[in-house]
Amino acid sequence: MTASSRPARVILFGLGALGSLLMDALRSGYPMIRIVGAIDHDPAKVGRRMGDLYPGITDGADVAVAATVEACLASLKEPADLAYHMTESVLSHVEEQMTQLLDAGINVISASEAMFHPALRFSDVADRLDAAAKRKGVSITGVGINPGFSFDSLPLMLARTTCGVKRVTITRTIDVTGTGPGDIDHVGYALWPDEFQEKIKAGRIVGHMGAPESIACIAERLNLDIDRVEEGWETSTATFPVDSGTPSLGMIEPGRVIGIAQEGRGMRGAETIISVRLVMFYQPELHGLRVADEIDIEGLHHVRASVVPAALSLFGAANTIVNATHDVIGAEPGLVNIVDLSVAGTRRGGFSYAVDRASPPVPGLVKLVKVQA
């Protein structure tokens, strides 16, 4: 059996909010993906069966959560093909984790925003990961909803239908009600506006991470000439209390930040060539906002498209990770970019269709049979 004709054997590294949503995605039906290992540093999870942590799962229920990569690899009953890496975003904190997996001959899909196009700002790390992957003949990439889909893969797919592109404008408006503590810390929700601006200047708030990477990726592939990326932030408040949907914040009092618009601009001189704008609000419908991904590509054929509602952030990321599984396993060794892989993603059903040759031909009817992988 080749890797493409049998189920992929995967390890889950990180069982936090994203890991739990990825389990929901797998539960929906991916017979070509099997869980063979799991890793998490939380003492409350280490040693427990996946079936106890995620009641109702059928695949991987007996897999015990390991505390380290070494312990997980030692416990595997069969070799793993790939690991979903979902621990944190800062490359200096996770490079060693990913290198351990690569050194074991395991392909890696990372949820770290910095892994989407790491050569742009972290070329040394990118070079080391590329070399580590090539030594073992495996691949590594970063996948998520943004970067990885809304600001790059989706507009680049739409751009296939046109040429002579001059300008790309993308606006993503999302509902952040219920956002977890990690995002609150680095995005800056519920601060006073002056406090928000002070933390931006001090570098304590970074907001959405990945706009420069998405902009560079689009410019490289559409042959757009830019000389810099500029970023800016706008905050919005309300005159009434707004429910954050998050226990640590609760109701946000009037005057505090309940909405943030972050824009990245790929510039050539004084001209904006690529604009990506992320609008993040608690309960956006209360402020007259439409939750959507909107893409405008100015070329010989002017392409305009909207995704309504916008792709879900965490659950969307979980699904983009799962659907990159077989692409990454089959990719050329080294550091790869998700936009260079297939559009359709992993084959979810593990079968293909063929015409039913036993049925006589009938005009207007094509009878099909399933052919199992």
Buried (B, 14 or more C-beta within 10 A) or exposed (E): EEBEEEBBBBBBBBBBBBBBBBBEBBEEEBBBBBBBBBBBBEEEBBEBBBBEBBEEBEBBBEBBBBBEBEBBBEBBEEEBBBBBBBBBBEBEEBBEBBBBBBBBBBBBBBBBBBBBBBBBEBEEBBEBBBEBBBEBEBBBBBBBBBBBBBBBBBBBBBBEEBEEBEBBBBBBBBBBBEBBEEBBEBBBBBBBBEBBBEBBEEEEBBBBBBBBBBBBBBBBBBEBEBEEBEBEBEBBBBEEEBBBBBEEBEEBBEEBBBBBBBBBBBBBEEEBBBBBBBBBBBBBEBBEBEBBBBBBBBBEEEBEBEBEEBBBBBBBBBBBBBBBBBBBBBBEBBBBBBBBBBEEBBBBEBBEEEEEEEEEEEEEEEEEEEEEB
